[in-house]
């Protein structure tokens, strides 16, 4: 298998895409879960100007390894070709977050930033074309709530409260942690992760996810776990309503966590990337 994939890589670099494709197809028949084979398949689709198939293969790799820098770079290049400089920028930031010494990503990010700086400002969206983001000002945090992060399972930030410069980094770190925890649970035969409590050394981060969306609420470390999970469940329901993913009245009831819940002495009030442990619920 490794020899066949090395030959496929050589053929690809020589521009012999048909031969490379045959080698990759055989490799995937023998090992459908081979990340290297899927990555080569993505490269070949991109070379043949089949961006949708290339994106699907790159995404397959990321679904199995959320920090795969080459897959992130591949998606970033396609996004740039499609004129989506913002998506390209975010993908490159993710790649460099995990692998700071990645010259190709660094060079492309510099080019993207130059292009964005030279581009004319985008027109202000009209009221009839409002962005498809939840109104976080309608999502009432508990009295002791530190921060709220709403993001896709791949770490793409949708909204945060309060707005913070490091919100994207926090969302990416949370997504990476949830990906690792989900893999561990599935390998143990316990099924996917739905809820987690993360102690990041400053706050207790209560998280709910369905594998596509995640809602994380930072509360004082002294918060009772049952109350914290109830709070994040309420925010989850409200978020689904704001995103148009659930019908009915939005679940924006008074918070379950009392305003006078003791505050952790080392909490700074700012969102933090998870660095410690998660408990599946």
N, C-alpha and C positions, 0 to 999 in steps of 0.2 A: 504493500500500500504506500509507504513513504516514497519508494522509488518511482511509482507511477505518478504520484503527485509532483515529485521533483521534475519528471519529464514533462508533465502538463504545464508547470510553471515555465520551463525552458521554451516550450512551444508557444506559450502565450507571449513571452518577451520577444520571440522571433516573429510574431504576427501570424503564426500558424494556428488560427483560432479553431478551425474545424478539428484538427488533430488534438488540440488541447481539450476541446469540449468532449471528445470521445473518451479521453482518459479520465476526465472528471466524472463523466456519466458512469463509467465502469466503477470508479472508486465509490460513488454514492450508492450504487447497487450493492456493493459489498458492505459498506458501512454508511447507512443513511444519516447518522448523527456526527459525521466527521466534520468538525469546524473548518479545517483547512480546505477541504473539498468544497464546502459551501462558499467559503471566501473566494476561492478561485472561480467558482461558477458566477459569483457576483461580478468579479473583474471581467470575465468573458462577456457577460450580458452588457456591461457598461461599454466595453470595446466595440460591441456590435450595435451600439446605439439602441439598446432596449432598456431604458431607465427604470421602467416599472418592475421588470423582472430582476434587475440588479438591486433595486431597493428592497424587494422582497427577500432576496438572499442575504443582503447586509443585515436586514432586520432579524432574519432567522438567527444569524450569528449573535446579534446583540441580545436576543431573547435567551440565549444559552450562556452568554458572557457579556454582561452589561457594561463592562469596562474595556471591551475589545477596541483598541485604538484604531486599527486598520479599518474595521467596519464603520466606526464613527467618521473617519476621514473619507471613506468611500461615499457615505451618505452626504457628507458636507460638500463634496465635489459636485454631486448630482444636484443638490439644492442650489448651489451657485450657478450651475448651468441652466437651471430652471428659473433663475432670477430671484430666488429667495435668499437674499444676503443675510437676513436675520436668522433664519433656520441654520444656514451654514455657520454663522458666527457662534451660535449656541452649541452646535455639534462639535466644533473645534475646541471650544472652551471645555466641554466635557472630556474630550480626548486628552487635552493638556492638563486637566486636573488630575487625571490618573497617571499620565506619563508626561511629566514636564519636559523631558529631553526628547522631543519628537520633532525634528527639524522640518519635516514636510508640513506638519500641522501648524507649526510656528510661522513658517513662510506664508502659507495660505491665509492664516488669520491676519497677518500684517497686511496682505493684499486686500482682504475683505474690509478691514477697518479703514484703509485708505479710500476704497470705493464708497463706503458708507459716508465718510466725511465729505467726499466730493459730490455726493448725490443731493439733489434739491430736497427740501423738507416735504414730507408726505402731506397731502391735504387732510384737513381735520375731518374725521368721519362725521357724516350727517346723523341726525337723530334717528332717521329711518334705517340706518345701517350701523347700529351700535355693535361693538365687538361682542363675540360669543363668550364672554367671561362672566363668572358669577359676580354679583354686586356684594363684595365683601363687607361693605358698610351695613348691609342688611343681615349679615351673619353675626349675631350677638355673641361675643366671647363671654365666658364666665367672668365674674368680678376679679378673679386672680389669674385670668388667662394672660400668658406672656406673648404668645404669637400663634398665628394660624398659617399653615402652609397647605395650599391646594395644588396638586400637581398630577401629571400623568405618571403611570407606573415606570416609564423610562426616565423619569427625572425632569421632564419638561415642566417648568413652572407655569401654572395657570393664574394664580393670584396669591397674595400674601397680605396679612394684616398683623402688625403695621407694615407698610412698605419699607423694605430694607435692602441695602446694596448687596448683602450676601444671601438674599432669599433664594436665588438660583443655585448657589453652591449648597445651601442647606437642603433644597429639594433633591439635588443630585445625590448628595450623601445619604439621605433617607431612602431614596430609591435603590441605591446600591446595597444598603443594609437589608432592606426588605427582600431584595433579590436573593441575597445570601441566605437569609432566614427561611425563605420559601423553599429554596433548594434543599436545605437541611431537613425541613419538615417532610418534604416529598420523598426524600431518600429514606426517611424513617417510616414511611408509609402512613403519615398522619394527615395527608392532604394539604391543600394550599393554605397560606397564611391569610387571615381575615382581620385580626386585631393584634396589636403589639404595644407594649409599654417599654420605652427606651429611657434609660438613665444616662444622660449625656454628661454628667458631672456637674451640671448647673440646674437643669430642670428635669421633670418627668415628661417625656414626649409621648402622648397617647395618639395612636395611629389606627385608622381603619382603611382597608383597601379591598377592592374586588378583583385585583389583578390588572385593571386598566386605569383606575383612578385611585388616588390616595389623599386622605385628609388627615393632617397631623396638627395636634393642639399641644402647645407647651404650657405646662402648669407647674406650680411649685412641687418640689420633690416630696413634700409632706402630704400631698393630696391623696385621699383615700382612693385606691384603685377602682373600686366600684363606681364612685362618683365621677372619676375622670373618664372612665369608659362610657358612662351615661352621657357626659358632656360631648364627647367626640361623636357618639351615635346621633345626638341631636343635630350637631353641625353637619354630619354626613347627610342626613335627610334633607336639611336645608340646602346644602350644596347641590344635591341631585335636583332639587326643585329649581334652583337658580340656573342650572345647566340645561333644564328642560328634559331631564332624564327620568323624572318622576312626576306623576299627576297629583292633584289634591292640594290641600292647604299646606304651605311651607311650615316645616317643623321648627319655628323660631320661638319656642316657648321660653319662659324664664329659665336661666341656667340651673343645673342641679347642684353645682358646687357652690356652697355658701360664699358670700363675699368675704367673710371673716376667716376663711381657711388659713391656717398658719402658713407663712411664707418661708421658704427655705432660705437660710441665712446666707448661702453663697450664690443665690440667683442674681443675675445681672439684669434681667428683663429683656435681653436681646436673644434672638434665635440662635441656636447652636447646632452644629452638625453632630449627629449621634456618634459616640465613641465607645459606648460601654455595652450594655446587655439589652436583649429584647426578650419579652415573655409573650408567647403566643397565647391568645385567648380565643 
